[in-house]
């Protein structure tokens, strides 16, 4: 009886874990990223929080919740979203779609307005 209880407990713990692994998010393609970003405004949350505006021509602006404003540019290279903000180097990374939001490989959640 004890070994059956242990087996049932192990299965109850393991099945949700394996289920989550099978639902792993796939990286968005470059075309999907362009469609999600171009001409859109998004709130972002992560190390910093605020709002970004992505113009269709590749220009971008950002307002941090602390009031700092920056301008920059965005592009898609392969299947990576790239941005460069005034005074900073270019940063690129992958995006995943998750329930109407986007999760970036550099730790931000992007929520369309």
C-alpha angles and dihedrals in degrees: 000000000000092000091050090051090050091050092049091048093049091049092048089054098039100046097063090046093052090044091056091049091054090054094055112152118253121222114256118247122245091255091051091050092049091050092048095048111029111105092355137125118217137183113225132202130187132083085349129023132211145088132302129196117204112197118207090242093061098262117129141186132196134197116192118212088245088063101257113139127201137176127211145132138268134204142162119241113187104314095335131098111225129194135177121193126196110285094010136094124248117278125195133187146147127272131211127198114232121175099319092322133087126230117204127211089238093062106267131126113214117201119190115229 
